[in-house]
Amino acid sequence: MALVEGEGREVVQRTGGPVIGIDLGTSFCCVAVWRKDGVEIIPNENGNRITPSCVAFVDSERLVGDTAKNQAAMNLQNTVYEIKRLIGRKFNDPTVQKDVRLWPFKVIEGSGGQPRIQIKTEQEAEKLYSPEEISGMLLRKMKQIAEAYLDCQVRDAVITVPAYFNQAQRQATEDAGAIAGLNVLRIANEPSVAALAYGLHKDCLFVEQKKKVMVFDLGGGTCDVAIMEMGSKSCTVQALSGDTHLGGVDFDERLLDHVIERQKGRDTSILKNPSRLTCLRRACMLAKHELSSRHSAIVEVDANAGQFVSVSRAVFEELNRDLFERCINKAKEALEGAHVQAWDIFEVILVGGSTRVPKIQSMLKELFGGRDPKKSISADEAVAYGAAVMGGMLTQETTSQLKDLTVVEVTALSIGAGIGGCERDTEEMWRMENVIQRNTALPASGGTTLSTASDNQTSACIPIYEGERIMCKDNHFIGSFLLDGLQCLPRGQAEVRLTLNVDLNGLIHAQAMEIRTGRMSFATFRGEEARLTGDEIRKMEEEARIYQEYDEVTRRRWEARSRLEDKIYQVRRQLKMTAPSTNAGRLLEENVGRLMSWLESHKVLPTVEECEGETRVLRTLCAAAVGIRFPDP
């Protein structure tokens, strides 16, 4: 995370025209608008209500959408798709490296470790594009589709992202909107706006009795699950779970690998021919779609050579069994995060094209005790529909039925500060003090009191982390900021009040104030450096569960060491004031020096028993020394 001094980001103001809602998907985009007290899904120039997330460069011409996708097989290296899997990520991200090996277009490392798409046509020299630029082309296309339909200029937009998109990915999406000439009023979470669409469609938002629903959003490249409470004109997120690199594209790749394996010994040229590989990948996607309504499908490998591979639904499900289980585990994690059971959920709402896979539906049905998930809203259009509803809410039209509707989001991970026991501690020994717990409603705020780790400390660099583990080294570093000008006082006596705030856009605002003097420092952390990926969040949550017992032991060790160290400092302070002259006093002084060296030499935390043993020795020596009082709590 980069550090920006000041009070934070200004609220984006409307320009006055219509507000469109855009679902910027991995595979398809969709645009909608709220007008005349209703949502209208806007068709593109071909009459299609969804547009492929595909951009092609043909000589001096740039194609976007259906036309780009239709010519892809003839222009592989200059046709870019699935750009959502790149946006806001670093080139060396393992998920990026995995995807790069599968794409026919070339992705290279640019400045600052950012990925860049390399395009070279016959009439133009080689040119590099950022993921934000490609996404901006898709968004501009959506803007043009809306302007043609509404017959007026469009500037304002609500753009949706997966709930588990990190700050860097959200910021990059907002930058793409700016590149497209859009005034981005809100970066909205996909499951939240999908719930809005469902609530408006079913009138659940307007009943007094609140009901809990689960939004299960599985698209081309991402999986999002949210537990929502709806009713009394409010839609409140209670828990989130997700994976920003899990979706229908991954199912296609598994089927593609299976077909290639079946062709071994018959045709070995597929992997060497990018054009054939692209055509085969598309054939696998079509077979996947067919398997949603039939029990078998034919994958066309090479029609001219009479090469076809028959795939049954059972085979497809077995190929993707672990991926399907990962999807269902997201639902289980969301239930756990909301502290509810499956029977507490009123309805499960399916969103995203990949929820049409029968196995996904049957696994969800099993999880919820035989209840069928709901398909009453269009899986492909629900997110854009909800984004348009949010756009209507932001217009604040008093005549609209959306008046007074509210949407409450939550934090995905706990946020806190790194605390060291003393100035010698390295980051490996820091503990994370949680300030804002995960799944806290936004805007969120929390505070804690910190104290100096050494005598006469005049400044404090406060590191901010996010995650679910006890030690900072096991969590993710967000950034740090400095509070200087502290009073020169003994260790632990200069106290600093740290306050963290997370706003509706997910930006983290920090404030530190020395309690005695009122001296303050402020910082806002923006997503200009890559933060957590969905995989990292998932890993943190899984590790937090696996290592819960280990973390509790670590917590007790850290607290025992801190108690011992506090006593050592207090005794040393008394020794400096009394200048021991007896043998007992000198023995105590030697022991204090030994203990400080002992603590410094520990590469790992000492055990609770070791700390308690040394505390007993220190108490005994203090009792024998003249004028030295053992610092009891």
N, C-alpha and C positions, 0 to 999 in steps of 0.2 A: 504494500500500500504506500502511496505517496502521501506526504503531509502538506496540508494547505492551511496556513494560518488564517485566523479570522472567524467570523461567526457562522460561516457555512453558506450553502447555496440558496439563492433567492428563489421564491416560488415563481414558476413559469406562468405568465399571464396569457389569456386567450387573445387571439387577434380579431375575433368577432364573427367569423364565418362558421360554417358547419364543422362539427367535430366528428372525424371518422375513427372507427376502431379497426385496427389491423392485427391480424394473426400472422406473424412472421414465422412460418413453420419450416421445419427441416426439409420436407418434401413439397409442401404446397403453402401458398399464401391465400388469405381470404380478407376481404374488406367489407365493412358494413357501416351504416349510418343510422342514427336515431332522428327521426322526424315524424311529424304528425302523430305523436304519441305512440310510436311503434318503431321496430327495427326493420330495416330493409337490407338484405344481403345484395351486394352490388355485383352483377355479372360482368365479365370482361368482354372484350370485343368479339369473342367467339361464342358468347352466350353462356360460358362456363362460370359457375359460382365459385370455383377454386382455381387458382393459377399455379402452375409448377414453379417451384423455387429454383429456377434455372436461368443462367445468363450465358450468352454465347457471343463470341467476337468473330465476325466474318468480314475479312478485309477491313474496310473503314466503317462497317455497319455493326451496330450492337443490337442483339436480339434478347428479349426478356419474355419468359413465360412459355406459352404453348409453342411458339415458333422456334424458340431456343431448344426446347426438348425434342421437337420433331426432327431437327437436323443433327442431333448429338452424335449419332453413329458415324456421320461423315466428317465430323469436326471435333474429334475427341479431345485433343490437347487444348482447345480454346473454348470448351464448353464447361462451365463451372456450376456445380450443384452441391447440395448439402453443406452450404457455407455456414450454417448455424453451428455446425460441429467445430468450426474454427474460431468463431468470433469470441474475443476476450481471452483467448488462450495463448500460451507461449508455444513456440515451435518445438521445443524439446519436451513438451507435455507428452507422456506415453500414449494417451488417447489420440493425440494429433499424429504421432509417428505411426500408429497402427492404421489410421485412416489414409495417410499419405501413400502408403504402400498399395492401397486399393484403388485410388483415384487415377484416371488417365491424364488429368491435367496436372501440371507441375507446381508443387508448393516448395518454396525455399525459405531459408532463414533470412530475415531482414534485420534492420537495425534494432537494437534493444532486445534481440531474441524473438521478435514478432514474426509470425508467418506471413509470407507474401505469395500471391498467385502470379506465376510467370505466364504472360500471354505474348504470342508472337504470330502475326499474320503475314501474308505475302506482301501487303501494301504498307504495313506499319512496322516500325522497329520494335524490338523487344520492350515490353512494358510490365512493370510490377504493380499489382493491385493489392490493397489491404482487404481483409475480410469485411471491414466497415464499408469500404467503397462498393464491394459487390452487393452487400446487404442494402446499401443505399440505392443501388440500381433497382433492386426488387421493390423497395419502399416507394421509390419514385413511380414505378409502374403502377402500384396500387393507388397512388395519388392521382395519376392520370386517368385510371379507370373510374375513380370516384368523381373527378372533375367532368368527365364526359357524361356521366350518368346524372349528376346534379346540375350540370350546365352553369357552374360557377367556380370561382377559384377556391381551392381547399388549402388551408395552411395548418390547422390544428388537428392533432391526432393523439389517440391513446394506442400505444404499441404494447403487445403482450410478450412475456418471456416466461420460461419455466420457473416455478416457485423456487427451485434450488439453483438458479443462476446466481453466481457470485457477483460481487460489486463490480469487478472488472468487466464481466460479460454484460451487465446492465448498462454500465457507462458506455461500452462499445456500441450497444444497440441504440442508445440515445444519440451517440455520435453519427450512426448510420442514418437516423432520422433527420439530423441536421444536414447531412450530405444530400439527402433527398429533398431538401427544401421544406421540411416539416417542422412545425413548432410542437415539440413533444410535451404534452401536458402531463402525461403520467406513463411510467413504465409499470404495467400491471401484471400481476401473477396470473398465469393461465387458468389454474383450477379455481381461483377466486372469481374471475369474470365468468367462467363456465357455470359456476354456481349461481351467479346473478342471472344468467340466461335461463337456467332451469327454474329459479325462484319466480321470475317474471312470467315464464311460460305456464307454470303450474299454480301461480298465485300464492306460493308458499311464503313470500316475503310479507304479505299483507295480513296474515292471520295473527292473532294475539299469542297463541300457544307456539312456543319455539320448538323446532325439531332439529335433530342432528342428522346430517347427510354426509356421505363420503363421495367426493369427486375423484374418480379414477381416470386420469388423463394419460393415455398411452399413444403417442404419435409416431412419426417416422424416426425420430432420433432421441426423444426424451420421454421419461416416465415421471409423472407427478401425482402425488396423492395428498388430498387435504381433507381433514375433518372440519365441517362447517356447522355452525348453529344458525338457523334461519327462522325469521319470524319477527313480528313487531317492527317492520320496516328496517331490519338490520341483517347483515350477513357477516358473521364473525368467524374468522379462522381460529380453530382451537389447536390444531397440530398440523405439521407439514412433514412429508417425507418424499424422497425422490432420487432420481439418478439422471444427470444431464447427458448421459451417453448410453442410453438403452432404449431401443424402439424397433419399429418395423424394418429399418435398414439392417439392423443386426440379424433379424430373422431371415432376410433375403440372403445375407452373406453365408449363413449356415447352409441354406438350401443350395446356393451356388457351389460351395465347397463339396457338398454331397454329389452334385451332378458331375463336377469335374472328376471326382474320385471314381464315379461309375464309368467315366469315359476313358480311364487309364487303360492302355493296351489297345484301344480302338482309335483314339484321336488325341495326340499329344501336342497339337499346334494351338490349342485354345489359349493357353497361358502366354504364348508368344505373340498372339495377335490381339492387340488392345481393342480393335473394332469388334471382333467376335466376342471378346470377353464382355464388352459393354452390352452388346445385344443379348448375350446369355444372361447377364445380370437382370436386364429388363424382363426377359422371359421368365426368370425365377420369381420376380415380383408379381407378374401376371398370374403365375401358377399359385402363388400364395393367396392372391385375391380369390382365385377360383376355388381353392380349398376351404374357403370360408362358407361356401354354399354347396360344395360337392365333397365326396369322400376320396376322390382321386383327381389328378390333373396330369397333363402331358407338358413337359418342358421341351421346347423345340431347340435342339442343339445346332443342327444343320439340316434344313429342309431339303436342300439339293442333294445331300448325301444320304438322306433318309435316316438321319440320326435323331432319335427322340428318347427321352427318359421319362418313364412313368413314375409318379410320386404319389403315395397315398397320404391321407391326412394323418394316419398313425405314424408314418415315417417322419413327416414334417414335425409333428409334436414331439417325437423322441429326439430329433435333431436339436430342438430348441428347448428341451425340458428344463435345463438349468437357467436359461434366460427367463422362461415363464415363471419359474420359482422365484427368481430375483424380483420380478414384477409384483408377485403376490406378497413377498416379504415386505415390500414398500407399504402395502396396505396394512400389514400386521404392525409395522413400526409406527404408522400413523395412529392406529388404534391405541397402541401403548403410550404414545406421546400425549394423546388426548385423555388418557386414563379412563377409557370407556371399553366396553365389551362389544362384540359384534351385534348382540341383540339390542344394544342401545341405539344403533343406527337405524333411522327411519327408512332411508332409501340409499342405494348405491347408484350413482349417476356415471354412465360411461361417456367418455369424451375422447376424441382422437381416433383416426382411422384404424389403428392397430387393435383397438378394442373389439373389432369385428372378428378377430380370431376366436373360433369356438372354444378352444382349450382355455383361453384367458377367461372367457365368460363362465365356463363350467367350474374353474378353480375358484373364482370369486363366489359363485353360487354355493359351493361347498363350504367356503370360509364363513358365509353368512347363513348357514343352517338351512340351505335349500331354497332361499329366496332369490328370485331372478333379479339381476341388476337391470336398471331402467335404461331404455333406449329411446325415450320420448322426445329427445332433442337431437338434432343432426350432429353426429360425431365430428364431421368435417367443419361445420359452421358454428358450433356452439361457442368457441372462444372468441371469434370475431363478433358474434352476436352480443356476447357479454361485454366486449370492449366497447361496442357502440352504446350499450346501456350505460357504461361508466362515462362515456363521452357525453351522453345526455344528462347524467348527474352533474357533470362539471359545468354544463351550460347554465344550471341553476334557473331554469325556466319555471316560474311559479305556477303555470298552468299544467305542467307535466305531472303525470302520475309518479314520476321518479322523485318528486320533491320530498326531502327529509330522509331519503334512503341513505344508509351508511354501510360501508364495507370496512371491516377491521382486520388488518393483517397481523402476523406474528414474526418474531425472530426465529431463524433456523437453528442457530447455535448459541450457547452461552458466551457472554463477552465479559472480560475481566482484565485485571492488572497483574503483572508479574511482580512477585515479592521475594526478595532475597533476605536471608537471615542476617547477613553482614556485608560489608563492602568487599570482602574477599570472594564472595560467592560468584561463581560463573553462572551463565544462563542454564547450564546443566542442573544447577541446584535450586533454581527459582521455582516457587510455587505459584499457581494461578489462583488469585482471589476473585471468585465470581462476583460480578456487579449486576449484570442483567442475565437472568436465566433464559434458556432456550424456550421457545413457544410462549414468550411474553408478548402481549398485544402491543402493536405499534400505534402511535409513537410510544417508545419505551424509555424509562428513566430509572437510574439506580445509583447508589453511592456507597462509598466505604471510606474508612479512615486509615491512612497509612502513616508510618512513622519512620524517622531516619534510622539508617543501619549502622552509622558510625558516629563517633564524637565529632562535634564541630563541623558537621556536614552543612555546606552552604548552598547546595543545589541538588535537585533530584530529577533524574531522567526516568520517566514513567513509561514502561512498555505496556502495550495493550495487545491482548491475545483473544482468540476465540477457539472454542472447543469444549470437550467434556471430560478431559483428564485432569488430574490433580497437579501434575508437574508441567511447567511451561514448555519444556522440550518436547512434550508429547502433543502439544496443541499448535495452532497456527498463529504466527506473528503478524499482526496487522500494521503496527507502527508504534512510534514513541514520540513523546514531547517533553520539553524541559521546563521545570519551575526552578528559577534561581533566586538568589537573595534571601535564602533561609537564615534564620537566626542561628548564631553559633551556640549550640546547646549540647549537652551530653546525649549520647545515643538513646533514641526512643522518645526524647522529650519534645522535639520539633515534630508537630503533627500536621499532616496534609489531608484535606478532604477532597477526595476524587469523585467527580460526578460524571457519568456517561449518559448520553442521550442518543437514541436511534430514531431518526425522523421517518416520515411516511415513505421517503424515497430510499430508505435503507442506509443513509449516510450516518456515520458515527461521529458525534460531537463530544469532545472531552473538555472538562474544566478541572483544574487543580487549584486549591486555595490553601495557603498556610493559615491554620486556624488562629494563631496568636496575632499575626500582623495583618491578615486579610490580603496578602500579596497573592495575585492570581495569574494563571496562564491558561490559554485556550488553544484548541486545535480541532480541525475537522479532517477526517480521513476519507479520501476519495479513492475510487477504484481505478487508478491509473496504472497500477501494477497488478499482475494477476494475483487473486486471492485463492480461495478454495474452489476446487472442482467438486461436482456432485460425488465423484468417487472418493475424494478425500473426506467429505462430510460423512459418507456412508462408513468409511473405514474408521473414522473417529468414534462414531456411535457404536459400531461393533466392538471396537477395542475397549470402549468405556464399559460395555457389558462384560466382556471377557475378563478385563482386568479390574473389575470393581473391588474384589477382595484385595488384590495387590495394591490398588490405590489407597485403600483404607489403611493398610500397613504403612505405606509411604507417608500418609498424612500424620499418623501417630509418631513416626520417626522424626518427621520434620518439626512437629510441635515439641517433642522431647528435646531435640537439639536446640531449638529456639529458647526453651525455658532454661536449659543449662547455660547457654551463651549469655542470656540476660543476667544470670547470677554471677557469671565470671566477670562481666563488665562492671557490675555494681561492687563486687569485692575489690576489683582492681582500682576502682575510683576511691574506695576507702583507704586502700593501701597507700595511694599517692598522697593522701591527706595526712596519714598518721606516721609515715616513715618508720616501719617496724624495726625495733631494736632487740627484740627477744629472738631466741632460736625458733619458737613456735611461729612468730610473725614472718621470719625469713623463710621457714619451711612452707608457710602458706603462699608467700610470694613466688617461690619456686614452682609450687603446684599450679598456681594461676598461669604462669608462663608455659608450663608443660601442657596444660589443658588447651590453651590458645593454639599452640603448635599442633596438638593432637587433632583439634577440629580442622585446622588448615590442611593437614596431611590427608584427610579423608576424601577420597575420590568419590565415594558413595556415602549416603547418609548413615551415621552410626545407628545401631539398634536402640530401641527404647531401653532395654536392660543395661546396655553400656552407659547410656546417658544417666540413668538413675543411679548406677553404681558410682560414677564420677561425682554425682551430686551429693551422695552420702559421704564420700571422702572429703569433699569441699566443706560440707557442714561440720564434720568432725574437726578439721583444721581450723575453721573459723571459731569454733567454741574454745579451742586452746589458745588462740591468739588474743592478746590484750587490745581492747578498743575496736575490735572488728565484729560487726553484727552480720550474721548470715541472713541474706535477703529472702525471707519467707514470702509467699504470695500475699 
